[in-house]
Amino acid sequence: MPARDKRAKRVAARENRQLLQGEDIATKRMFINVVFTGPKIELSKRLAIDVQRNIISSLRGSYDYIRDGGARGAPYYVLVGAQMPAVLVETGYLSNPKERKRLLDPNYQDKLAVGIVNGIISYLKNRERELD
C-alpha cells in the first residue's frame, strides 16, 4: 500500500473515531461493512479520478508547481450511505503557506470550482457512454 494511502486511511480512522464515539459495536460493524462493500465504491472511484484530472487541468495553465497527488480512497464516515457516487475533495492545506495563499485567492478558488464542475460533467458523460 502506498504511503499516501496509509496516511489517508489513518486520517479517516481518526476522523471516523471521533464521529463514532459512543456508538455500539453493531453500529460500528455496520459502518465498516457499508464502507468496504457499498455498491457505489467503484463509481465513486471513477468520479474521483475525473474530478482530480479536471482540477489539475484547470490549475496547471495558470499556476506553477501544481502537484497531482492522484485520487485516493479512504473510508470516510461522511460518505457512508450515499445513494450515489460521492467524493471528498481536498483542495489544499492551510498549514502550507503557498497553498494557503492560493486558497485565499478568488481566482484560484474559481479555477478549483471549474475543475470540480468539469470533473462531474466528464464523469456523467463517461457514464452515459457506458450505458449506451
LUMVEX-112230 format. One line per field, with one value per residue: residue number from 1; residue in one letter; x, y, z of N, C-alpha, C in turn. Coordinates in steps of 0.02 Angstrom, whole numbers, plus 50000, padded with zeros to 5 digits. Each point is the difference from the previous one (the first is absolute). Layout:
// residues N
pos = (NUM:...)
code = (a:...)
neast = (X:...)
nnorth = (Y:...)
nup = (Z:...)
caeast = (X:...)
canorth = (Y:...)
caup = (Z:...)
ceast = (X:...)
cnorth = (Y:...)
cup = (Z:...)
This chain:
// residues 132
pos = (1:2:3:4:5:6:7:8:9:10:11:12:13:14:15:16:17:18:19:20:21:22:23:24:25:26:27:28:29:30:31:32:33:34:35:36:37:38:39:40:41:42:43:44:45:46:47:48:49:50:51:52:53:54:55:56:57:58:59:60:61:62:63:64:65:66:67:68:69:70:71:72:73:74:75:76:77:78:79:80:81:82:83:84:85:86:87:88:89:90:91:92:93:94:95:96:97:98:99:100:101:102:103:104:105:106:107:108:109:110:111:112:113:114:115:116:117:118:119:120:121:122:123:124:125:126:127:128:129:130:131:132)
code = (m:p:a:r:d:k:r:a:k:r:v:a:a:r:e:n:r:q:l:l:q:g:e:d:i:a:t:k:r:m:f:i:n:v:v:f:t:g:p:k:i:e:l:s:k:r:l:a:i:d:v:q:r:n:i:i:s:s:l:r:g:s:y:d:y:i:r:d:g:g:a:r:g:a:p:y:y:v:l:v:g:a:q:m:p:a:v:l:v:e:t:g:y:l:s:n:p:k:e:r:k:r:l:l:d:p:n:y:q:d:k:l:a:v:g:i:v:n:g:i:i:s:y:l:k:n:r:e:r:e:l:d)
neast = (50042:49989:50052:49983:49990:50058:50027:49970:50019:50060:49999:49978:50045:50044:49982:50000:50057:50013:49981:50035:50030:49995:50014:49948:50023:49935:49993:50052:49978:49939:50028:50040:49947:49963:50050:50014:49935:49996:49941:50009:50037:49986:49937:50006:50034:49955:49951:50032:50011:49937:49979:50041:49990:49937:50007:50040:49959:49952:50038:50021:49950:49982:50017:50058:50037:49956:49997:50003:49966:49963:49953:49983:49998:49951:49989:49980:49985:50021:50033:49995:49969:50048:49946:50053:50039:50048:50024:50058:49995:50065:49988:50024:50056:49960:50025:49990:50050:50031:49978:50015:50054:50011:49988:50034:50027:49955:50052:50040:49958:49996:50066:50002:49955:50032:50056:49970:49972:50056:50025:49951:50007:50065:49991:49954:50042:50050:49961:49983:50064:50014:49950:50029)
nnorth = (49941:50047:50038:50032:49938:49982:50058:49992:49937:50023:50048:49957:49957:50050:50024:49940:49991:50062:49986:49943:50048:49950:49983:49959:49941:49988:50061:49990:49939:50026:50050:49958:49961:50052:50024:49938:49996:50064:50000:50055:49953:49956:50018:49998:49943:49982:50019:49971:49951:50003:50006:49954:49964:50016:49988:49948:49980:50015:49973:49948:50022:50009:49942:50019:49947:49984:49969:49948:50003:50004:49961:50010:49940:50014:49961:50055:50008:50061:49951:49972:49954:50029:50022:50037:50001:49995:50061:50000:50065:49984:50064:49985:50024:50024:49943:49994:50042:49964:49942:50022:50029:49944:49964:50052:49981:50049:50019:49983:50030:50049:49997:49997:50048:50032:49984:50016:50056:50015:49985:50033:50051:49995:49994:50048:50033:49983:50014:50056:50007:49987:50041:50032)
nup = (50000:49953:50016:49944:49977:50028:49979:49941:50006:50019:49954:49954:50023:50002:49940:49976:50033:49982:49938:50007:50033:50042:49938:49997:50018:50004:50024:50038:50013:50007:50033:50031:50008:50015:50037:50020:50005:50013:49970:50032:50029:49953:50002:50065:49990:49955:50041:50049:49958:49977:50062:50023:49946:50008:50064:49990:49953:50042:50046:49966:49966:50062:50028:50028:49992:49954:50058:49959:50056:49946:49977:50062:50024:50040:50051:49971:50062:49984:49969:50060:49967:49964:49971:49995:49946:50044:50003:50031:49985:50003:50009:50059:50024:50046:50022:49935:50014:49954:50025:50060:49973:49967:50054:50020:49943:49989:49964:50050:50042:49955:49993:50066:50005:49952:50031:50056:49976:49969:50060:50029:49958:50006:50065:49998:49961:50040:50052:49968:49982:50064:50011:49950)
caeast = (49958:50041:50001:49945:49939:50003:49985:49929:49962:50010:49960:49930:49988:49997:49938:49944:49999:49966:49930:49968:50009:49938:49956:50009:50042:49961:50001:50068:50009:49959:50036:50058:49974:49973:50056:50042:49963:49947:49995:50021:50072:50033:49977:50032:50070:50000:49985:50059:50052:49980:50005:50072:50031:49976:50027:50070:50000:49977:50051:50068:50010:50007:50040:50059:50011:49939:50018:49943:50005:49956:49939:50011:49941:50004:49932:49975:49932:49956:49979:49963:49928:49982:49963:50030:50072:50017:50071:50020:50053:50047:50026:50066:50013:50012:50064:50053:49994:49987:49932:49956:49994:49959:49932:49967:49996:49937:50013:50017:49938:49961:50031:49984:49929:49993:50026:49952:49942:50019:50009:49933:49974:50038:49975:49933:50006:50028:49948:49950:50029:50001:49931:49974)
canorth = (50059:50061:50039:50049:49964:49985:50062:50014:49954:50022:50060:49978:49964:50049:50039:49954:49983:50056:49998:49940:49996:49987:49954:49930:49959:49982:50059:50006:49946:50017:50054:49970:49959:50044:50036:49958:49959:50041:49993:50061:50009:50003:50061:50056:50003:50030:50071:50031:50007:50053:50065:50013:50018:50065:50052:50009:50032:50069:50039:49999:50053:50066:49999:49957:49949:49964:49929:49954:49948:49945:49988:49949:49977:49988:49989:50057:49992:50049:49976:49937:50004:50039:49960:50016:50007:50057:50013:50054:50035:50041:50049:50023:49999:50066:49999:50012:50072:50012:49979:50045:50062:49984:49984:50063:50038:49985:49971:49930:49967:49991:49946:49937:49987:49980:49932:49953:49996:49964:49930:49970:49995:49946:49937:49987:49982:49933:49953:49998:49957:49931:49975:49996)
caup = (50000:49998:50062:50002:50016:50072:50034:49990:50043:50070:50010:50001:50063:50054:49994:50011:50072:50034:49982:50025:50072:50036:49962:50021:49955:49941:49956:49973:49951:49943:49966:49966:49946:49948:49968:49959:49952:49970:49927:49965:50007:49935:49967:50036:49978:49933:50009:50031:49948:49954:50034:50010:49936:49978:50044:49980:49934:50009:50037:49970:49951:50033:50061:50000:50052:50018:50007:49995:50050:49980:50038:50051:50035:50072:50025:50039:50026:49969:49934:50008:49990:49941:49951:49935:50008:50043:50011:50045:49964:50039:49952:50021:50072:50028:50037:49950:49984:49929:49986:50037:49961:49941:50020:50017:49938:49965:49934:50012:50020:49939:49961:50034:49989:49930:49995:50032:49956:49939:50018:50006:49932:49968:50029:49975:49929:49997:50021:49947:49948:50024:50002:49931)
ceast = (50045:49993:49941:49934:49998:49982:49926:49958:50008:49956:49926:49983:49993:49934:49939:49993:49963:49925:49963:50007:49932:49952:50013:50038:49963:49999:50068:50013:49961:50035:50058:49977:49976:50057:50037:49962:49944:50000:50027:50076:50035:49981:50032:50073:50005:49987:50061:50055:49983:50006:50073:50033:49979:50023:50072:50003:49981:50053:50066:50011:50015:50047:50058:49996:49934:50017:49937:50011:49956:49937:50012:49934:50014:49928:49975:49927:49951:49975:49958:49925:49979:49967:50025:50076:50016:50076:50008:50059:50041:50034:50068:50004:50016:50066:50059:49994:49983:49927:49950:49988:49955:49927:49960:49990:49936:50010:50017:49938:49956:50027:49986:49927:49988:50025:49953:49939:50016:50012:49934:49969:50034:49976:49932:50001:50028:49948:49947:50023:49999:49930:49969:50017)
cnorth = (50062:50040:50048:49966:49982:50062:50016:49956:50018:50061:49981:49965:50049:50039:49956:49983:50055:49998:49941:49990:49990:49955:49928:49961:49981:50057:50007:49946:50014:50053:49971:49959:50043:50034:49956:49958:50039:49996:50060:50011:50008:50064:50062:50007:50033:50075:50037:50011:50056:50069:50019:50023:50069:50058:50015:50037:50074:50044:50007:50055:50068:50001:49951:49950:49970:49926:49958:49943:49940:49998:49942:49980:49991:49995:50057:49991:50046:49977:49936:50012:50041:49954:50013:50003:50064:50006:50056:50033:50041:50047:50026:49999:50071:50004:50010:50073:50014:49982:50045:50063:49988:49988:50063:50045:49982:49970:49926:49960:49987:49942:49932:49981:49977:49928:49949:49991:49961:49925:49963:49990:49943:49932:49982:49980:49929:49947:49992:49954:49926:49969:49993:49934)
cup = (50000:50065:50003:50016:50074:50040:49996:50045:50074:50015:50004:50065:50059:49998:50013:50074:50038:49986:50031:50076:50033:49963:50023:49946:49936:49949:49968:49947:49936:49958:49959:49940:49941:49962:49951:49949:49966:49924:49962:50003:49933:49962:50033:49980:49932:50004:50028:49948:49952:50032:50009:49936:49977:50045:49979:49934:50005:50032:49963:49949:50031:50059:49992:50057:50026:49999:49998:50049:49984:50042:50048:50032:50074:50025:50045:50018:49965:49932:50004:49989:49941:49950:49930:50010:50040:50007:50050:49967:50050:49951:50018:50076:50025:50038:49953:49977:49927:49983:50035:49960:49939:50019:50018:49939:49962:49930:50006:50019:49939:49958:50032:49986:49928:49991:50029:49955:49936:50013:50006:49930:49963:50024:49970:49926:49992:50019:49946:49943:50020:49997:49931:49968)
